Amino acid sequence: MLERGTIVAGYRVDGVVGEGGMAVVYRATQLSLDRVVALKVIAPELGDDPSFRARFKREGQLQAAMDHEHIVPVHEAGESEHGLFLAMRLIAGPTLKDLILSGQLDPRRSVRLLAQVAQALDVAHQAGLIHRDVKPQNILIDRNDHVYLADFGLTKALDDTTRLTGTGQFLGTIDYVAPEQIQGEPPIAASDCYSLTAVLYECLAGQVPFPGHNEAAVLHAHVVKPPPRITEVRPELPAAMDEVIAVGMAKDPGARPSSATKLLRAAAQALASTSPQPSSRAQPTRHGPLPDGGGGTQTTRVPDARAAVTARGSPALEVPAGATRLAQTAAAPPPPGAVAAEVAVGPTSAEPRISAGALTGLIGALAAIAIAGGFLLGHSGTKAVSARFTNSATVGHLQLRYPSGWQVGAGLPAVPGMSFNEPLVLGPTPSLYGLTAGEIADAEGPTLLAASFRGRLGGALPPGDPVKLGGLDAYRYERLHVRGLNGTLTVYAAPTSAGVATLACWDAASAAPAGQAECGRVAATLRLAGAKSYPLGPDAGYASLLSAALTRLHAATSSPLARLPAASSASGQAQAEQRLAMAFSKAAVDLSGAVVSPMVREVHNALTGALRQIASGYSRAAVAAHSGNAGAYRSAGQEVVAGSTAFTRALRGLSGLGYTVGT
């Protein structure tokens, strides 16, 4: 264990993050850039093993080459007098194992977190690499439940024939290792899928799949015992989850899902299958009409949902046939092409019944989503970068160049209300002006500024001036006065997949105007590495993503919507409603996994939340239909209507961001 203050190849040890059998991970500061990192230092005795040295060297190379938002970025790998080391981004948060042990996981959160791990694994597999040590300790959780997969030290190229272990040995952790690895067979992508399924089981059950008194017993269980049934430990989970675990942990690698993402999609769909098996009764208990003051069917009026979201000045995409159908009541179906404005949430006959769906016609009507045109960027407001900007610094995904008269770690005041993930402070000495840069996770919406910062402004926020910073689109807010900060601030905010890239140029009241101009020129050197930039205003990519998801949802709901009004039994009702629940849940899962611009994140989350609420309502309706519970059925219908209202509200928010919702 290294003492605090020890220098390892230019990194100062500041504390211990974690310790394992092969290495210690320290919180450290890279002195050249004043950057906080995670420094992994290997036990010195292991460095004497040529095969281990080769594997460790490859870890740094492979992990650095995999540029993905859910894989921990590697800054540097090398050797020092203290042993082999690896410098990585420091992820400020718990591991998945920490969340399991502290009981902070529920099934839906577990699936949501592991879906991000699945994305990282699929990227590695597509690159011809397998991880071989997928376990909760290697899954790191950052703020906002952003997940990183770490520790690629055991990674192997699929075409790599070099043996880095002795005969009969395998690499991995026994609680999650695939049978073929135990038996000495070459690991493949399906081996990672097995391990990920074992992690999924532990998240749901709170224990590993095969608890054993010793290693031999655990290894034997992986090879010969059938996959455990999650419902034996968590009987409240749907039986469909047993099948997900069974397929993911199949002894035959060829029987497992073809990708990690497919495994997690199946898990998400299983969670939506929450209705119990039908009872032995042929028919449910019959109920009369639910009370609504008049004894008839209770209806809720919703806005006209005939909506195609199109670009102003561009051709609208065609609405699929029948897409405008919202609901069909037994008494009076709407005329062809019309949009029904009523949604029945009570029975239309002697049996409880929910209508064809408050939201489904709206979903079908959204045949296309496009963006409004005419959004133009203004000038950058900065001159060409001077040739004397010879120094460079990196923080997170941001790279900046700065003049020789500036230094990293200048004594600038903190910016009230701005929570940088990893702030980079640049400026001359003495510090009468300078720049603080970094990524801000909680900044979102059309201004790209955090609410905590906007609340500290002295006066109204002026309109942002669209500018270019390098190749990034950004807003510039000039000469802001912030409570608690002397001097003035000019803020640049650019939307990226890693959050809002934010540069705050500060100058003291006595600073020369040239200082602010110099800061602007530094800001103009901004480059993005390992993350995606987004345009200001509406994004054609997001429009296409949302349009495709809603089109798939419409296709998946058309058949159960047609069957629901005609269902002659509670069992028929429940089957149609359960299919609707699964369709809406799948749409929510598909959308929740998307990485979207901070400008649209709040609305996007509202859309996915509304889809989940619709799915929950239909699922509850299926359960109530089986049991003949009229009160529960009515409550489920109200949840469907509430989800419809929330979805409509979110669409209005989308319109406010430049997306045009029209007929």
C-alpha positions, 0 to 999 in steps of 0.5 A, spaced: 500 500 500 502 506 497 502 512 502 498 518 501 503 523 497 507 518 493 509 520 486 507 514 481 510 516 474 507 523 475 501 521 479 500 523 486 497 518 490 491 522 494 487 516 497 485 509 496 479 507 492 479 500 493 483 494 493 483 487 490 488 481 490 492 483 484 492 491 485 490 497 489 486 503 486 488 509 488 485 516 487 490 520 484 492 527 481 495 527 475 500 533 476 501 535 469 494 537 468 492 537 475 487 532 473 484 527 478 484 520 476 483 513 478 490 510 479 491 502 478 497 500 481 499 492 480 502 488 486 510 488 484 511 481 484 506 480 479 510 485 474 515 479 474 511 474 470 512 475 463 505 473 461 502 477 466 505 483 464 503 482 456 496 481 459 496 488 463 499 492 457 494 489 452 489 491 458 491 499 457 491 498 449 484 495 448 480 499 453 483 505 451 481 503 444 474 502 446 471 509 445 464 508 448 460 512 453 459 506 458 466 503 458 471 507 463 476 511 459 483 510 460 488 515 460 495 512 460 498 505 462 506 504 464 511 502 468 514 505 475 518 504 480 512 502 484 510 497 479 505 497 473 500 502 473 494 504 469 491 511 469 483 512 468 477 516 469 475 516 476 468 514 477 465 518 483 460 513 485 458 506 488 459 499 484 453 495 482 456 490 488 455 496 493 448 497 491 446 489 491 449 489 498 446 495 501 439 493 498 438 499 493 436 495 487 429 494 485 428 489 479 426 495 474 433 499 476 437 493 475 435 491 468 436 499 467 443 499 469 445 492 466 442 494 459 448 499 459 453 494 461 450 490 455 451 496 450 458 496 452 459 488 452 456 488 445 461 494 442 467 490 445 464 483 442 463 487 435 470 489 435 472 482 436 474 482 444 471 479 450 471 481 457 471 474 461 470 477 468 463 481 468 461 481 475 458 487 479 465 489 482 467 491 475 460 495 474 461 502 476 455 507 477 456 514 476 451 520 478 444 519 474 445 512 474 450 512 468 454 506 468 461 504 466 464 497 465 471 497 468 477 492 468 478 489 461 485 486 464 482 479 462 480 481 455 482 477 450 481 478 442 477 473 439 482 471 434 488 471 439 491 464 440 496 466 445 495 463 451 496 467 457 494 462 462 497 455 464 494 449 462 487 448 465 487 455 468 481 460 466 480 467 467 474 470 471 471 470 477 467 463 480 461 466 482 459 468 475 464 464 470 461 460 464 461 453 464 466 453 458 471 457 461 471 452 467 472 446 462 478 450 459 474 451 452 476 458 449 471 463 451 466 467 446 462 472 447 456 468 449 461 467 455 460 474 457 452 473 456 452 467 461 456 472 466 451 478 465 446 473 466 449 471 473 449 478 475 442 479 473 440 474 477 444 476 483 441 483 482 434 480 483 435 475 488 440 479 492 445 472 492 449 469 487 446 464 483 450 458 486 452 459 493 457 454 495 461 453 501 468 452 497 470 454 490 470 446 488 462 446 489 461 453 486 465 451 479 461 444 479 454 447 480 456 452 474 458 446 470 452 441 472 446 444 475 440 447 472 440 455 472 436 457 478 429 459 478 429 466 480 421 465 482 423 460 488 427 466 491 423 472 489 416 469 488 413 476 486 417 476 480 414 474 473 415 467 471 417 469 465 424 472 468 425 464 470 426 463 462 430 469 461 435 466 466 435 459 464 436 461 457 442 466 459 445 461 463 444 455 458 450 450 459 450 450 451 453 457 449 449 456 442 443 456 446 444 463 449 442 470 446 446 472 440 447 479 444 447 482 451 442 487 449 437 482 447 438 478 453 436 485 457 431 486 452 428 480 454 429 481 461 425 488 461 419 484 457 419 479 462 418 484 468 412 487 464 409 480 464 406 481 471 399 478 470 398 472 474 396 465 471 388 465 469 384 462 475 380 455 474 374 459 474 371 459 467 368 466 468 370 472 472 365 475 477 360 479 473 359 486 475 355 492 473 357 499 471 361 502 475 358 508 479 359 515 475 353 519 477 349 516 472 350 509 472 353 509 465 360 508 462 365 513 465 369 516 460 375 521 460 376 527 455 383 527 452 385 532 447 385 531 439 391 526 438 391 526 431 398 528 430 404 528 425 410 531 428 413 534 421 418 540 419 415 546 417 417 547 410 418 540 409 414 534 406 410 531 411 411 523 412 405 519 410 401 517 416 400 509 416 393 507 414 388 507 420 393 510 425 388 516 427 384 511 430 384 512 438 378 508 441 372 504 439 366 504 443 361 498 443 356 504 442 358 508 436 365 507 433 368 513 430 367 514 422 373 512 418 379 517 419 376 520 425 380 521 431 375 519 437 376 524 443 373 519 448 377 514 452 372 509 456 375 507 463 369 503 465 365 497 463 361 497 456 358 491 458 356 487 464 364 485 465 369 490 466 372 493 460 378 498 458 377 501 452 382 500 446 387 505 449 387 512 451 394 513 448 395 508 442 391 512 437 396 518 439 402 513 438 399 511 431 398 518 429 405 520 430 407 517 423 413 521 423 417 526 427 421 531 424 424 538 426 423 545 424 428 548 419 431 555 419 435 554 426 442 558 424 448 559 428 451 565 429 458 567 429 463 565 434 465 571 436 472 569 437 478 571 432 483 565 430 487 561 435 493 564 436 499 560 434 502 561 441 497 557 444 502 551 444 499 548 451 493 543 452 489 540 457 484 535 457 478 534 462 473 528 461 471 529 454 474 536 453 480 538 450 483 545 450 489 549 448 491 555 452 497 560 451 504 559 455 502 565 460 497 561 463 497 555 467 493 549 470 490 550 477 490 558 477 487 561 483 480 562 480 473 563 484 468 557 484 462 559 480 456 558 484 451 554 482 455 550 477 457 543 479 462 540 474 464 533 474 471 534 473 473 542 473 479 544 469 481 551 471 486 555 467 488 562 467 494 567 468 498 569 474 496 573 477 489 571 476 485 577 474 481 573 469 481 565 467 476 560 465 473 554 468 471 548 464 468 541 465 462 537 463 455 538 467 450 533 468 444 536 471 444 542 466 439 541 461 433 544 457 433 549 452 438 554 455 443 548 457 444 551 464 443 548 470 437 551 474 441 552 480 446 556 476 440 560 473 437 561 480 443 565 482 443 570 476 442 577 478 437 579 473 433 575 467 438 570 463 439 574 456 438 570 450 443 565 448 448 567 442 449 561 438 456 560 436 461 555 434 467 553 439 471 548 434 466 544 431 461 544 437 455 548 437 454 552 443 450 558 446 454 564 449 451 568 455 455 574 456 457 579 462 453 575 467 452 577 474 452 572 479 450 572 486 456 570 490 461 572 485 465 578 484 466 580 477 462 578 471 462 571 467 461 569 460 458 562 459 459 557 453 454 551 453 455 546 448 450 539 448 454 533 448 452 525 450 457 526 456 453 532 459 453 540 457 460 542 456 461 548 459 466 554 459 465 559 464 470 565 463 471 570 469 474 576 470 475 581 476 471 588 475 478 591 474 480 586 469 482 589 462 477 587 456 483 584 453 482 578 458 475 576 456 477 576 449 483 572 451 479 567 454 474 567 448 480 565 444 481 559 449 474 557 449 474 557 441 479 551 441 475 546 444 475 539 442 471 533 444 474 526 445 470 520 446 463 523 446 458 526 441 456 533 440 449 535 438 446 541 435 442 547 438 435 546 437 431 540 434 435 534 432 434 530 426 437 524 429 432 524 435 426 526 431 428 519 427 429 515 433 423 517 436 419 516 430 421 509 429 420 507 436 413 510 436 412 507 429 414 500 432 409 501 438 403 502 433 405 496 429 405 492 436 399 495 439 394 494 432 392 487 433 391 487 441 387 494 440 382 490 435 381 484 439 380 488 446 373 491 444 371 484 441 373 480 447 368 476 450 371 473 456 375 476 461 381 472 459 380 475 452 380 482 455 386 480 459 390 477 454 389 483 449 391 488 455 397 484 457 400 485 450 398 492 450 402 492 457 408 489 454 408 493 447 408 500 451 413 497 456 418 495 450 417 502 447 419 505 454 425 500 455 427 502 447 427 509 449 430 509 456 436 506 453 437 512 448 443 517 449 439 524 447 441 531 447 441 535 454 436 540 450 431 534 450 433 530 456 427 532 460 422 532 455 425 525 453 424 522 460 417 525 461 415 521 454 418 514 457 415 515 464 408 516 460 409 510 456 411 506 463 405 509 466 401 506 460 404 499 461 403 499 468 395 501 467 394 496 462 398 490 466 394 492 472 387 492 468 389 485 466 390 482 473 383 486 475 380 482 469 382 475 471 380 477 478 374 480 476 375 486 481 371 492 478 375 497 483 382 495 481 380 495 473 377 502 474 383 504 477 387 501 472 383 505 467 385 511 470 392 510 470 392 509 462 388 516 462 393 519 466 399 516 462 395 519 456 395 526 459 402 526 461 404 523 454 400 529 451 404 534 455 410 532 454 409 532 446 407 540 447 414 540 451 417 537 444 414 543 440 417 548 445 423 545 443 422 546 435 419 540 434 413 541 430 407 537 432 401 538 427 396 534 423 
